[in-house]
Amino acid sequence: MDTRAVRYFRWLLFWQQQGRCCYCREHVVLTYRPYDAARPYAATLEHLQRRADGGTGHPANLAMACKHCNNTRGERDWLSYASWRQSN
């Protein structure tokens, strides 16, 4: 996916999810500055079905997650990880 498409989907998902992470439901920051993109609350595109498990970059398989949740999900499926994050 090219840079313009990534920015568009990040903005679209930010709007659809009301600026909240799909896992922990905390507010995220939509930014394109490299310094802010490294912060734990920065908005990232998340593949609900991991690409390692056959997931694609299709828009139906994308959600917006904070960088912390995106990095800590690991091999868990998205639904069980979301349930776990929201219960903590």
Residue pairs with C-beta under 8 A, 6 or more apart in sequence:
1 9
1 57
6 45
7 32
9 45
9 59
9 62
10 30
10 43
10 44
10 45
10 64
11 30
13 43
13 45
13 62
13 63
13 64
14 28
14 30
14 43
14 64
17 63
17 64
19 27
19 28
19 30
20 26
20 27
20 28
21 27
21 28
21 64
21 65
21 66
21 69
22 46
22 63
22 64
22 65
22 69
22 78
22 82
23 46
23 65
23 66
23 69
23 73
23 78
23 81
23 82
23 85
23 86
24 66
24 68
24 69
24 85
24 86
25 86
26 41
26 66
27 41
28 41
28 42
28 43
28 64
28 65
28 66
29 36
29 39
29 41
29 42
29 43
30 43
31 37
31 42
31 43
36 42
37 67
38 67
39 67
40 66
40 67
40 68
41 66
41 67
41 68
42 66
42 67
43 64
43 65
43 66
43 67
44 64
44 65
44 66
44 67
44 70
45 62
45 63
45 64
45 65
46 62
46 63
46 64
46 65
46 69
46 70
46 73
46 78
47 55
47 56
47 57
47 61
47 62
48 55
48 61
48 62
48 63
48 78
49 55
49 56
49 61
49 77
49 78
50 75
51 57
52 75
55 61
63 78
65 73
69 81
69 85
73 81
76 84
